[in-house]
Amino acid sequence: MDRLVDVASMLRSKNSGPFLITLDIFFDDLAAYRRVVDSGVLTKERIASCYHLSPEQLVRIIFFEAALGIKITYRRQVSSGTCGDRDVYGAQQHAPLMGLLIP
């Protein structure tokens, strides 16, 4: 098994407006993309667990083969820039995905 960070060519996160975070996973080739998608590792339940989210906070997981990418969007605990926000740009939120094991 390999970690997702070793299979993907890019993992990143960003704000998707003040109330949402988007996680992006990109791959260099179709084989790597299909390996991750077909593994079934990226489920709503797994993502919710990794990010300590309630089911209502996870908005969607989009598998986009044409771009060799996967997009995961979830609701932020607090809106960007408000008191208690620890990552105003949402740029450091991809770390929990890095260690996911891909068969």
N, C-alpha and C positions, 0 to 999 in steps of 0.2 A: 504494500500500500504506500501511496505517496500523499504528502500534504497538499492541500489545494494550492497553497502558495508556490509549490514546485511544479504544478501542472499548468496553472494559468500564467499568461504572460503579463497580466496586469490585474491588480486588485486595488480598488479605490473607493472612496466614499465622498459624498458632497451633500450640501443642502439641496433640497428640492422644494424651495420656498421656506418660509420660517417655521413651518410645522412638520416637515417631513425630511427624512434622510434617505438617500438613494445609495445603494451599494452596487458597484459595477464589477463584473468579472469578465475579462476578455482572454481569448486564446489565440495562439499563433496558427493553429491548424484545426481542421474539422475533426480529426481523430481525438485530439485532446478535449475539444468541446463535447463530442459525443460520449467520451469516457465519463465525464463528470455528469452530464445529463442522464445517461443511461444507468449510472450508479444509484440513482435515487437518493443521494445524500442530501441534496438541497430541497428539503421539504419545508412546508410552513411550520411544522412542529419543531424541526431541528433548528431553524432560524430563530423562532420564538424562544427556544431554550438557550441558544447561544447569547442572545441579546436580552434575556430576562424580560421578554415582552408578553403582554396578554394577547390572546388571539385577535382582539379588536385592533391592536396597534399595528399588526402586520397587514399592510395594504395589498401587496401583490408580489408575485415572483413571475418575471417574464423571461422566457427562453427564446432568444432571437438568433436562430441559426445563421441567417444571412449575414449577420455582423459578427458571428462567432462570439456572442456575448450573452450574459445573463444579468438581469437588472432586478434588484430586490428593493422594495420601498416600504418603509415603516414610519409610523408616527413618532415624533420626538417626545420625550418625557416632559420637557419644557421648551417653549419656543426659542428660536435662535436669538441670542443677545439679551435674554432676560436674566434676572437674578437666578443663580443656580445653574446656568448653562456653562458647561465645562469645555465646549468645543463649538464656538460661534459659527464656524464655517462647515462643520460636519466633516472635516477632512481627516479625522483620525479614528473613524468608526469601523473601518474594515478589518481591524486586527483580529477579532474573534473568528473570522472566516479562515484566516491563514492556516490554522492548525487542523482544520477538518480533514479527516482521512478519506481518501478516494481509493476504492478497490481497483 
